[in-house]
């Protein structure tokens, strides 16, 4: 039954549901969804929207709780400031996140796309709901679009796009708040445009981009731009939990014939109403199986459950399940593949946590000046010249900084100021001489330990090499 069911409909894999035979765009008019899962998604979306728009306003010690300023290379995560010197942490975090996405997709399919992805939340829960409110349900939208222009049509179209663009401006401002900070965005909005031409231009570009995506490009983002959907073919397995049609229970499909009850006995539970197709925001038929375009939004589940209740059959013909469970009645989530991914992920998380906990708020580098040999200060001392850089990763200035020699037989002479200060999120560079007693040297290469103090409190410790004469 499964082979026949799939073979009859394999043509869906040759083209996108939103593209016709000539390569033109097929505009999708999804029917307004409703039902249990849709209500859950509404509340989940409200929560995520509050988080998205609220986070830029939260501050910790005067700095944003989250900031991803790529231009100035300043990043803040949960109040912790990260500088370019912490790029190894960012790289490891990206690897961990990618592996988490792989593991999550292997187990739960595209659950993220349907419930958490900002593209889905804004498109389905914000822009389409406004469209339903102004233009009506799918059939009314179709009639409005093919109708000749009139005052009513003009008013509805203009009203919709004005609201769309206004929301896009709000999204753009929020997006910029994560990059440059909400205070800077407020300055751009409230002060004359001539004072912030670059910021104003960026705001217009982002606003136009979001408006174009949600007003026109829409579901094409998920099928054409986003790589996550295309990764399904690699990541999904038969044990993955996805939105799936129970073909064993549903086939052969057919409409119920009230006048011929005997004919109904040979039919499956699917009454072939097509409602699961009409509510799909990407225009697919979930009965064809797992597809590239499916974002697991559960709209087809709600629609099918509603029909099943009306015809007196059990809900769940379309449900969250795995191909393996439907085919063999065996639900197995934790496969060897999942355990392997989980093990690697746990190792990465533990290692990442260790690096975060051992991360210093001050990072100092001390290197011998290239091309310089040792110099004899007098008959007792030999000196090496070093270059130093001290990076302050905190949001407070660090004052009264001193370099102190811990290795016996040595002393430090600063080039310039003996006591240093460095502003918050800033760095200083300079040079210093390390002078060592000849009697303390043990050969050509000698290991030194130098400590860094601020107001008599040790903030860092350095290890470096001292070049001496051949003995």
KEGUPA-690162 format. One record per residue (C-alpha): x, y, z. Coordinates in pm, whole numbers, padded with zeros to 5 digits. Layout:
N
<X: X, Y: Y, Z: Z>
...
END
This chain:
471
<X: 00000, Y: 00000, Z: 00000>
<X: 00280, Y: 00242, Z: 00089>
<X: 00462, Y: 00191, Z: -00244>
<X: 00145, Y: 00240, Z: -00447>
<X: 00056, Y: 00545, Z: -00240>
<X: 00393, Y: 00709, Z: -00300>
<X: 00441, Y: 00607, Z: -00664>
<X: 00114, Y: 00764, Z: -00773>
<X: 00220, Y: 01102, Z: -00641>
<X: 00596, Y: 01116, Z: -00693>
<X: 00558, Y: 01404, Z: -00941>
<X: 00539, Y: 01648, Z: -00648>
<X: 00914, Y: 01605, Z: -00599>
<X: 00990, Y: 01746, Z: -00946>
<X: 00870, Y: 02100, Z: -00877>
<X: 00775, Y: 02344, Z: -00604>
<X: 00411, Y: 02388, Z: -00513>
<X: 00447, Y: 02765, Z: -00564>
<X: 00596, Y: 02746, Z: -00916>
<X: 00401, Y: 02663, Z: -01233>
<X: 00519, Y: 02469, Z: -01541>
<X: 00665, Y: 02786, Z: -01696>
<X: 00854, Y: 02883, Z: -01383>
<X: 00608, Y: 03154, Z: -01282>
<X: 00500, Y: 03227, Z: -00928>
<X: 00181, Y: 03066, Z: -00800>
<X: 00041, Y: 03299, Z: -00536>
<X: -00072, Y: 03110, Z: -00225>
<X: -00406, Y: 03195, Z: -00063>
<X: -00407, Y: 02978, Z: 00252>
<X: -00738, Y: 02941, Z: 00428>
<X: -00742, Y: 03098, Z: 00775>
<X: -00633, Y: 02828, Z: 01020>
<X: -00809, Y: 02746, Z: 01344>
<X: -00797, Y: 02474, Z: 01602>
<X: -00618, Y: 02345, Z: 01908>
<X: -00264, Y: 02351, Z: 01773>
<X: -00314, Y: 02691, Z: 01612>
<X: -00421, Y: 02833, Z: 01949>
<X: -00109, Y: 02687, Z: 02111>
<X: 00103, Y: 02849, Z: 01843>
<X: -00071, Y: 03183, Z: 01893>
<X: 00023, Y: 03193, Z: 02260>
<X: 00374, Y: 03069, Z: 02189>
<X: 00410, Y: 03342, Z: 01926>
<X: 00288, Y: 03612, Z: 02163>
<X: 00549, Y: 03505, Z: 02416>
<X: 00829, Y: 03502, Z: 02159>
<X: 00725, Y: 03840, Z: 02017>
<X: 00733, Y: 03992, Z: 02366>
<X: 01081, Y: 03848, Z: 02415>
<X: 01199, Y: 03967, Z: 02072>
<X: 01076, Y: 04326, Z: 02113>
<X: 01153, Y: 04346, Z: 02485>
<X: 01512, Y: 04218, Z: 02505>
<X: 01676, Y: 04529, Z: 02354>
<X: 01530, Y: 04739, Z: 02638>
<X: 01676, Y: 04522, Z: 02914>
<X: 02006, Y: 04640, Z: 03058>
<X: 02265, Y: 04511, Z: 03301>
<X: 02509, Y: 04755, Z: 03465>
<X: 02414, Y: 05018, Z: 03211>
<X: 02479, Y: 04795, Z: 02908>
<X: 02225, Y: 04601, Z: 02699>
<X: 02158, Y: 04246, Z: 02808>
<X: 02209, Y: 04138, Z: 02446>
<X: 02409, Y: 04319, Z: 02179>
<X: 02560, Y: 04192, Z: 01854>
<X: 02749, Y: 04495, Z: 01724>
<X: 02941, Y: 04350, Z: 01432>
<X: 03056, Y: 04693, Z: 01312>
<X: 03231, Y: 04784, Z: 01638>
<X: 03308, Y: 04418, Z: 01721>
<X: 03127, Y: 04438, Z: 02052>
<X: 02910, Y: 04151, Z: 02168>
<X: 02710, Y: 04116, Z: 02489>
<X: 02538, Y: 03795, Z: 02589>
<X: 02339, Y: 03779, Z: 02914>
<X: 02531, Y: 04085, Z: 03035>
<X: 02872, Y: 03930, Z: 02962>
<X: 03084, Y: 04134, Z: 02723>
<X: 03278, Y: 03954, Z: 02451>
<X: 03551, Y: 04116, Z: 02243>
<X: 03741, Y: 04003, Z: 01930>
<X: 03981, Y: 03827, Z: 02168>
<X: 03694, Y: 03589, Z: 02250>
<X: 03636, Y: 03479, Z: 01892>
<X: 03738, Y: 03124, Z: 01978>
<X: 03438, Y: 03112, Z: 02214>
<X: 03209, Y: 03243, Z: 01941>
<X: 03342, Y: 02986, Z: 01693>
<X: 03289, Y: 02701, Z: 01940>
<X: 02942, Y: 02832, Z: 02021>
<X: 02855, Y: 02829, Z: 01650>
<X: 02974, Y: 02469, Z: 01616>
<X: 02770, Y: 02371, Z: 01923>
<X: 02463, Y: 02547, Z: 01785>
<X: 02498, Y: 02378, Z: 01447>
<X: 02525, Y: 02037, Z: 01612>
<X: 02222, Y: 02116, Z: 01828>
<X: 02024, Y: 02202, Z: 01513>
<X: 02132, Y: 01873, Z: 01355>
<X: 02035, Y: 01672, Z: 01664>
<X: 01707, Y: 01859, Z: 01709>
<X: 01613, Y: 01806, Z: 01344>
<X: 01702, Y: 01436, Z: 01352>
<X: 01465, Y: 01387, Z: 01646>
<X: 01191, Y: 01648, Z: 01599>
<X: 01210, Y: 01745, Z: 01231>
<X: 01122, Y: 02107, Z: 01150>
<X: 00947, Y: 02180, Z: 01477>
<X: 01158, Y: 02496, Z: 01506>
<X: 01029, Y: 02626, Z: 01171>
<X: 00664, Y: 02597, Z: 01264>
<X: 00679, Y: 02720, Z: 01622>
<X: 00985, Y: 02940, Z: 01678>
<X: 01124, Y: 03071, Z: 01348>
<X: 01073, Y: 03453, Z: 01325>
<X: 00984, Y: 03422, Z: 00955>
<X: 00691, Y: 03191, Z: 01036>
<X: 00579, Y: 03386, Z: 01342>
<X: 00571, Y: 03721, Z: 01163>
<X: 00423, Y: 03582, Z: 00841>
<X: 00149, Y: 03365, Z: 00991>
<X: 00079, Y: 03531, Z: 01324>
<X: 00119, Y: 03896, Z: 01230>
<X: 00102, Y: 03980, Z: 00860>
<X: -00146, Y: 03713, Z: 00747>
<X: -00377, Y: 03785, Z: 01040>
<X: -00381, Y: 04152, Z: 00938>
<X: -00453, Y: 04040, Z: 00582>
<X: -00744, Y: 03822, Z: 00698>
<X: -00877, Y: 04113, Z: 00903>
<X: -00868, Y: 04362, Z: 00613>
<X: -00929, Y: 04147, Z: 00302>
<X: -01109, Y: 03843, Z: 00444>
<X: -01040, Y: 03472, Z: 00412>
<X: -00871, Y: 03302, Z: 00115>
<X: -01172, Y: 03306, Z: -00121>
<X: -01241, Y: 03673, Z: -00046>
<X: -00877, Y: 03763, Z: -00108>
<X: -00888, Y: 03592, Z: -00449>
<X: -01206, Y: 03777, Z: -00547>
<X: -01059, Y: 04108, Z: -00432>
<X: -00740, Y: 04060, Z: -00634>
<X: -00919, Y: 03979, Z: -00963>
<X: -01188, Y: 04244, Z: -00911>
<X: -01157, Y: 04576, Z: -01101>
<X: -01014, Y: 04868, Z: -00908>
<X: -01268, Y: 05055, Z: -00701>
<X: -01267, Y: 05284, Z: -00401>
<X: -01321, Y: 04991, Z: -00164>
<X: -01042, Y: 04782, Z: -00317>
<X: -00804, Y: 05079, Z: -00320>
<X: -00875, Y: 05154, Z: 00046>
<X: -00819, Y: 04792, Z: 00152>
<X: -00496, Y: 04751, Z: -00043>
<X: -00348, Y: 05083, Z: 00068>
<X: -00450, Y: 05024, Z: 00431>
<X: -00294, Y: 04677, Z: 00430>
<X: 00037, Y: 04788, Z: 00283>
<X: 00062, Y: 05096, Z: 00504>
<X: 00021, Y: 04871, Z: 00809>
<X: 00264, Y: 04619, Z: 00661>
<X: 00531, Y: 04884, Z: 00609>
<X: 00473, Y: 05034, Z: 00955>
<X: 00526, Y: 04694, Z: 01117>
<X: 00833, Y: 04641, Z: 00897>
<X: 00977, Y: 04970, Z: 01027>
<X: 00918, Y: 04851, Z: 01383>
<X: 01090, Y: 04519, Z: 01308>
<X: 01381, Y: 04701, Z: 01141>
<X: 01426, Y: 04929, Z: 01444>
<X: 01419, Y: 04627, Z: 01674>
<X: 01671, Y: 04448, Z: 01454>
<X: 01902, Y: 04750, Z: 01463>
<X: 01860, Y: 04767, Z: 01842>
<X: 02029, Y: 04429, Z: 01867>
<X: 02319, Y: 04562, Z: 01657>
<X: 02382, Y: 04919, Z: 01774>
<X: 02175, Y: 04934, Z: 02094>
<X: 01832, Y: 05077, Z: 02163>
<X: 01972, Y: 05411, Z: 02285>
<X: 02144, Y: 05469, Z: 01952>
<X: 01826, Y: 05376, Z: 01765>
<X: 01628, Y: 05628, Z: 01971>
<X: 01884, Y: 05895, Z: 01878>
<X: 01847, Y: 05812, Z: 01508>
<X: 01467, Y: 05827, Z: 01533>
<X: 01437, Y: 06145, Z: 01743>
<X: 01725, Y: 06360, Z: 01616>
<X: 01747, Y: 06528, Z: 01273>
<X: 01813, Y: 06291, Z: 00985>
<X: 02126, Y: 06486, Z: 00882>
<X: 02293, Y: 06387, Z: 01209>
<X: 02255, Y: 06014, Z: 01142>
<X: 02250, Y: 05965, Z: 00766>
<X: 02416, Y: 05623, Z: 00784>
<X: 02180, Y: 05495, Z: 01053>
<X: 01875, Y: 05638, Z: 00876>
<X: 01978, Y: 05475, Z: 00549>
<X: 02031, Y: 05140, Z: 00724>
<X: 01686, Y: 05170, Z: 00881>
<X: 01525, Y: 05234, Z: 00543>
<X: 01708, Y: 04940, Z: 00384>
<X: 01606, Y: 04697, Z: 00659>
<X: 01248, Y: 04828, Z: 00660>
<X: 01223, Y: 04781, Z: 00283>
<X: 01376, Y: 04435, Z: 00311>
<X: 01130, Y: 04317, Z: 00576>
<X: 00837, Y: 04475, Z: 00391>
<X: 00938, Y: 04301, Z: 00067>
<X: 00972, Y: 03965, Z: 00242>
<X: 00640, Y: 03970, Z: 00427>
<X: 00429, Y: 04152, Z: 00168>
<X: 00554, Y: 03979, Z: -00148>
<X: 00827, Y: 03713, Z: -00110>
<X: 00653, Y: 03533, Z: 00177>
<X: 00677, Y: 03152, Z: 00179>
<X: 00947, Y: 03165, Z: -00089>
<X: 01192, Y: 03246, Z: 00191>
<X: 01138, Y: 02899, Z: 00337>
<X: 01165, Y: 02715, Z: 00005>
<X: 01417, Y: 02923, Z: -00193>
<X: 01636, Y: 03117, Z: 00051>
<X: 01649, Y: 02926, Z: 00379>
<X: 01899, Y: 02636, Z: 00366>
<X: 01739, Y: 02459, Z: 00660>
<X: 01457, Y: 02311, Z: 00453>
<X: 01700, Y: 02171, Z: 00199>
<X: 01898, Y: 02005, Z: 00477>
<X: 01599, Y: 01789, Z: 00562>
<X: 01697, Y: 01533, Z: 00302>
<X: 02026, Y: 01484, Z: 00484>
<X: 01913, Y: 01520, Z: 00845>
<X: 01572, Y: 01356, Z: 00860>
<X: 01547, Y: 00984, Z: 00918>
<X: 01246, Y: 00752, Z: 00932>
<X: 01243, Y: 00783, Z: 01311>
<X: 01220, Y: 01166, Z: 01304>
<X: 00903, Y: 01318, Z: 01450>
<X: 00735, Y: 01529, Z: 01181>
<X: 00389, Y: 01638, Z: 01072>
<X: 00285, Y: 01333, Z: 00873>
<X: -00021, Y: 01179, Z: 00711>
<X: -00115, Y: 00827, Z: 00821>
<X: -00144, Y: 00670, Z: 00476>
<X: -00216, Y: 00324, Z: 00617>
<X: -00526, Y: 00451, Z: 00795>
<X: -00625, Y: 00709, Z: 00532>
<X: -00588, Y: 00520, Z: 00203>
<X: -00762, Y: 00455, Z: -00024>
<X: -00912, Y: 00798, Z: 00014>
<X: -01255, Y: 00898, Z: -00116>
<X: -01564, Y: 01094, Z: -00035>
<X: -01827, Y: 00935, Z: 00188>
<X: -02134, Y: 00823, Z: -00004>
<X: -02439, Y: 00847, Z: 00215>
<X: -02658, Y: 00658, Z: -00034>
<X: -02414, Y: 00368, Z: -00072>
<X: -02280, Y: 00261, Z: 00272>
<X: -02126, Y: -00054, Z: 00126>
<X: -01894, Y: 00148, Z: -00094>
<X: -01765, Y: 00335, Z: 00210>
<X: -01636, Y: 00013, Z: 00367>
<X: -01356, Y: -00004, Z: 00111>
<X: -01238, Y: 00350, Z: 00179>
<X: -00981, Y: 00474, Z: 00427>
<X: -01048, Y: 00751, Z: 00677>
<X: -00938, Y: 01030, Z: 00441>
<X: -01251, Y: 01180, Z: 00285>
<X: -01043, Y: 01368, Z: 00023>
<X: -01189, Y: 01704, Z: 00121>
<X: -00863, Y: 01886, Z: 00034>
<X: -00888, Y: 02112, Z: 00336>
<X: -00536, Y: 02016, Z: 00449>
<X: -00409, Y: 02158, Z: 00118>
<X: -00616, Y: 02477, Z: 00133>
<X: -00486, Y: 02575, Z: 00479>
<X: -00119, Y: 02503, Z: 00399>
<X: 00083, Y: 02828, Z: 00396>
<X: 00331, Y: 02677, Z: 00146>
<X: 00071, Y: 02518, Z: -00082>
<X: 00169, Y: 02150, Z: -00048>
<X: -00036, Y: 01835, Z: -00006>
<X: 00087, Y: 01673, Z: 00315>
<X: -00065, Y: 01344, Z: 00197>
<X: 00226, Y: 01317, Z: -00048>
<X: 00462, Y: 01270, Z: 00245>
<X: 00740, Y: 01479, Z: 00400>
<X: 00839, Y: 01757, Z: 00162>
<X: 01091, Y: 02037, Z: 00130>
<X: 00827, Y: 02308, Z: 00166>
<X: 00663, Y: 02175, Z: 00484>
<X: 00742, Y: 02389, Z: 00790>
<X: 00547, Y: 02171, Z: 01036>
<X: 00306, Y: 02453, Z: 01118>
<X: 00025, Y: 02208, Z: 01218>
<X: -00242, Y: 02393, Z: 01014>
<X: -00323, Y: 02071, Z: 00826>
<X: -00348, Y: 01882, Z: 01156>
<X: -00614, Y: 02119, Z: 01289>
<X: -00805, Y: 02116, Z: 00960>
<X: -00805, Y: 01736, Z: 00936>
<X: -00901, Y: 01689, Z: 01302>
<X: -01199, Y: 01918, Z: 01248>
<X: -01318, Y: 01710, Z: 00952>
<X: -01263, Y: 01382, Z: 01138>
<X: -01484, Y: 01505, Z: 01421>
<X: -01757, Y: 01602, Z: 01177>
<X: -01760, Y: 01262, Z: 01005>
<X: -01740, Y: 01074, Z: 01333>
<X: -01387, Y: 00936, Z: 01299>
<X: -01084, Y: 00948, Z: 01527>
<X: -00860, Y: 01253, Z: 01518>
<X: -00493, Y: 01225, Z: 01429>
<X: -00510, Y: 01118, Z: 01065>
<X: -00249, Y: 01391, Z: 01018>
<X: -00038, Y: 01420, Z: 01331>
<X: 00306, Y: 01447, Z: 01486>
<X: 00456, Y: 01104, Z: 01430>
<X: 00739, Y: 00922, Z: 01256>
<X: 00742, Y: 00732, Z: 00930>
<X: 00873, Y: 00429, Z: 01120>
<X: 00586, Y: 00430, Z: 01367>
<X: 00316, Y: 00458, Z: 01101>
<X: 00474, Y: 00191, Z: 00884>
<X: 00572, Y: -00061, Z: 01152>
<X: 00395, Y: 00059, Z: 01468>
<X: 00730, Y: 00114, Z: 01634>
<X: 00819, Y: 00454, Z: 01777>
<X: 01193, Y: 00470, Z: 01828>
<X: 01341, Y: 00814, Z: 01886>
<X: 01676, Y: 00740, Z: 02045>
<X: 01860, Y: 00567, Z: 01763>
<X: 02241, Y: 00513, Z: 01763>
<X: 02267, Y: 00822, Z: 01542>
<X: 02084, Y: 01034, Z: 01800>
<X: 02294, Y: 00897, Z: 02086>
<X: 02614, Y: 00976, Z: 01893>
<X: 02504, Y: 01334, Z: 01824>
<X: 02394, Y: 01374, Z: 02186>
<X: 02728, Y: 01254, Z: 02320>
<X: 02927, Y: 01491, Z: 02101>
<X: 02690, Y: 01775, Z: 02186>
<X: 02730, Y: 01717, Z: 02561>
<X: 03109, Y: 01718, Z: 02530>
<X: 03095, Y: 02048, Z: 02341>
<X: 02856, Y: 02204, Z: 02594>
<X: 03077, Y: 02100, Z: 02888>
<X: 03388, Y: 02231, Z: 02713>
<X: 03207, Y: 02553, Z: 02623>
<X: 03097, Y: 02596, Z: 02984>
<X: 03452, Y: 02542, Z: 03105>
<X: 03583, Y: 02810, Z: 02867>
<X: 03313, Y: 03055, Z: 02975>
<X: 03379, Y: 03004, Z: 03345>
<X: 03756, Y: 03036, Z: 03307>
<X: 03732, Y: 03338, Z: 03078>
<X: 03908, Y: 03643, Z: 03223>
<X: 03765, Y: 03994, Z: 03216>
<X: 04110, Y: 04130, Z: 03134>
<X: 04330, Y: 03986, Z: 02863>
<X: 04696, Y: 04080, Z: 02847>
<X: 04952, Y: 03977, Z: 02588>
<X: 05324, Y: 04029, Z: 02637>
<X: 05563, Y: 03946, Z: 02353>
<X: 05930, Y: 04012, Z: 02296>
<X: 05984, Y: 04286, Z: 02041>
<X: 06064, Y: 04117, Z: 01708>
<X: 06419, Y: 04150, Z: 01581>
<X: 06560, Y: 04268, Z: 01914>
<X: 06842, Y: 04085, Z: 02094>
<X: 06923, Y: 04112, Z: 02460>
<X: 07114, Y: 04415, Z: 02587>
<X: 07361, Y: 04440, Z: 02869>
<X: 07248, Y: 04701, Z: 03120>
<X: 07558, Y: 04672, Z: 03335>
<X: 07786, Y: 04398, Z: 03458>
<X: 07500, Y: 04240, Z: 03658>
<X: 07186, Y: 04281, Z: 03445>
<X: 07067, Y: 04191, Z: 03093>
<X: 06746, Y: 04337, Z: 02947>
<X: 06487, Y: 04238, Z: 02686>
<X: 06234, Y: 04473, Z: 02527>
<X: 05867, Y: 04361, Z: 02524>
<X: 05547, Y: 04492, Z: 02369>
<X: 05227, Y: 04457, Z: 02568>
<X: 04856, Y: 04495, Z: 02499>
<X: 04594, Y: 04499, Z: 02772>
<X: 04227, Y: 04457, Z: 02679>
<X: 03953, Y: 04557, Z: 02923>
<X: 03644, Y: 04340, Z: 02853>
<X: 03437, Y: 04490, Z: 03134>
<X: 03199, Y: 04785, Z: 03139>
<X: 03408, Y: 04961, Z: 03409>
<X: 03745, Y: 05135, Z: 03374>
<X: 04052, Y: 04964, Z: 03517>
<X: 04290, Y: 05199, Z: 03697>
<X: 04635, Y: 05192, Z: 03854>
<X: 04761, Y: 04903, Z: 03645>
<X: 05110, Y: 04775, Z: 03725>
<X: 05329, Y: 04496, Z: 03588>
<X: 05512, Y: 04306, Z: 03861>
<X: 05785, Y: 04048, Z: 03822>
<X: 05720, Y: 03720, Z: 04001>
<X: 06033, Y: 03539, Z: 03884>
<X: 06322, Y: 03599, Z: 04119>
<X: 06619, Y: 03802, Z: 03999>
<X: 06421, Y: 04028, Z: 03768>
<X: 06276, Y: 04376, Z: 03756>
<X: 06055, Y: 04575, Z: 03518>
<X: 06110, Y: 04921, Z: 03375>
<X: 05819, Y: 05079, Z: 03191>
<X: 05860, Y: 05280, Z: 02873>
<X: 05647, Y: 05582, Z: 02952>
<X: 05398, Y: 05587, Z: 03240>
<X: 05474, Y: 05345, Z: 03520>
<X: 05107, Y: 05325, Z: 03625>
<X: 04841, Y: 05275, Z: 03355>
<X: 04466, Y: 05318, Z: 03315>
<X: 04236, Y: 05165, Z: 03054>
<X: 03877, Y: 05270, Z: 02986>
<X: 03586, Y: 05027, Z: 02971>
<X: 03573, Y: 04810, Z: 02661>
<X: 03903, Y: 04956, Z: 02551>
<X: 04267, Y: 04856, Z: 02524>
<X: 04611, Y: 05004, Z: 02570>
<X: 04944, Y: 04922, Z: 02410>
<X: 05298, Y: 04998, Z: 02514>
<X: 05647, Y: 04870, Z: 02579>
<X: 05852, Y: 04771, Z: 02879>
<X: 06197, Y: 04641, Z: 02961>
<X: 06253, Y: 04328, Z: 03166>
<X: 06593, Y: 04323, Z: 03333>
<X: 06729, Y: 03997, Z: 03472>
<X: 07032, Y: 03926, Z: 03684>
<X: 07291, Y: 03731, Z: 03490>
<X: 07320, Y: 03486, Z: 03777>
<X: 06947, Y: 03406, Z: 03752>
<X: 06967, Y: 03306, Z: 03387>
<X: 06996, Y: 02938, Z: 03304>
<X: 07070, Y: 02954, Z: 02933>
<X: 06958, Y: 03101, Z: 02606>
<X: 06586, Y: 03069, Z: 02680>
<X: 06445, Y: 03145, Z: 03025>
<X: 06085, Y: 03119, Z: 03144>
<X: 05941, Y: 03425, Z: 03321>
<X: 05616, Y: 03490, Z: 03507>
<X: 05486, Y: 03846, Z: 03519>
<X: 05168, Y: 03946, Z: 03705>
<X: 04934, Y: 04234, Z: 03631>
<X: 04779, Y: 04428, Z: 03920>
<X: 04510, Y: 04693, Z: 03946>
<X: 04488, Y: 04883, Z: 04275>
<X: 04705, Y: 04609, Z: 04431>
<X: 04467, Y: 04337, Z: 04312>
<X: 04601, Y: 04075, Z: 04071>
<X: 04396, Y: 04072, Z: 03751>
<X: 04613, Y: 03862, Z: 03521>
<X: 04929, Y: 03650, Z: 03508>
<X: 05156, Y: 03610, Z: 03206>
<X: 05421, Y: 03363, Z: 03099>
<X: 05689, Y: 03469, Z: 02854>
<X: 06044, Y: 03386, Z: 02750>
<X: 06358, Y: 03587, Z: 02823>
<X: 06647, Y: 03576, Z: 02579>
<X: 06990, Y: 03548, Z: 02740>
<X: 07346, Y: 03481, Z: 02628>
<X: 07467, Y: 03133, Z: 02542>
<X: 07639, Y: 02987, Z: 02847>
END
